[in-house]
């Protein structure tokens, strides 16, 4: 996220942890209440391409301040003419109108495919320490993941017990358990039939 007043107005600063927080609300299908979600951003000193500081999501840390910088760096190797700029609404509508209903021919699709193969692929040669997942722990099938799962399930069991709902004592807390709070009319997929 580029640091500008339009973006910063949407954020609040968490002094204790040093994060920028973006709170937004949304409706989920089948739920009557409004859902809340918080995105956490941290300050990054410079974008790989334009060398400007920016805010990056903590759980999905990026190297670029905007999409145009990423495209310029990975594909062309040259500065983008639109770097740090935005199309006007009128231009966006024109682009949308020109692309609506377009059907790419098989020949065009093959050209797109070939243009991204081998050394033209942005991920070509990104191995070892260059790869973003390098050195990160993969928990699948390890003892650490089993311990974390058990802790998570124990917490889930406690919440179910506090609400007076049934739960399984072994394995997953809801394995083979009928959930009255999520059955029949309480289920988001409920269509009003018999159950």
ZIURGI-V505553 format. One record per backbone hydrogen bond with DSSP energy under -1.0 kcal/mol. CO is the residue of the C=O (numbers start at 0). NH is the residue of the N-H. E is the energy in kcal/mol with one decimal. If there is no record, write none. Layout:
BEGIN
CO | NH | E
CO | NH | E
END
This chain:
BEGIN
0 | 54 | -2.7
3 | 7 | -2.7
4 | 8 | -2.0
6 | 9 | -1.0
7 | 10 | -1.0
11 | 20 | -3.6
13 | 17 | -2.2
18 | 13 | -3.4
19 | 40 | -3.1
20 | 11 | -2.3
21 | 38 | -2.7
23 | 36 | -2.5
25 | 34 | -3.4
27 | 30 | -2.1
34 | 25 | -2.4
36 | 23 | -2.5
38 | 21 | -2.5
39 | 57 | -2.2
40 | 19 | -2.8
41 | 55 | -2.7
43 | 53 | -1.9
46 | 50 | -1.4
51 | 46 | -1.5
53 | 43 | -3.0
55 | 41 | -2.7
62 | 47 | -2.4
65 | 69 | -1.6
66 | 70 | -2.6
67 | 71 | -2.3
68 | 72 | -2.4
69 | 73 | -2.5
70 | 74 | -2.4
70 | 75 | -1.0
71 | 76 | -3.4
79 | 82 | -1.4
81 | 84 | -2.6
87 | 91 | -2.5
88 | 92 | -2.2
89 | 93 | -1.8
90 | 94 | -2.5
91 | 95 | -2.6
92 | 96 | -2.6
93 | 97 | -2.4
94 | 98 | -1.7
95 | 99 | -1.5
98 | 101 | -1.6
104 | 108 | -2.3
105 | 109 | -2.2
106 | 110 | -1.9
107 | 111 | -2.5
108 | 112 | -2.3
109 | 113 | -2.8
110 | 114 | -2.4
113 | 116 | -1.6
116 | 119 | -1.6
117 | 120 | -1.5
120 | 123 | -2.1
122 | 125 | -1.9
124 | 126 | -1.6
126 | 129 | -1.7
127 | 130 | -1.3
130 | 133 | -1.8
132 | 135 | -1.7
138 | 141 | -2.0
141 | 145 | -1.5
142 | 146 | -2.4
143 | 147 | -2.4
144 | 148 | -2.6
145 | 149 | -2.5
146 | 150 | -2.3
147 | 151 | -2.6
148 | 152 | -3.0
149 | 153 | -2.5
150 | 154 | -2.0
151 | 155 | -2.0
152 | 156 | -2.7
153 | 157 | -2.1
154 | 158 | -1.9
155 | 159 | -2.3
156 | 160 | -2.7
157 | 161 | -2.6
158 | 162 | -1.5
159 | 164 | -2.8
160 | 163 | -1.0
171 | 174 | -1.9
172 | 167 | -3.6
173 | 176 | -1.8
178 | 181 | -1.2
182 | 185 | -1.8
183 | 186 | -1.6
186 | 189 | -2.0
END
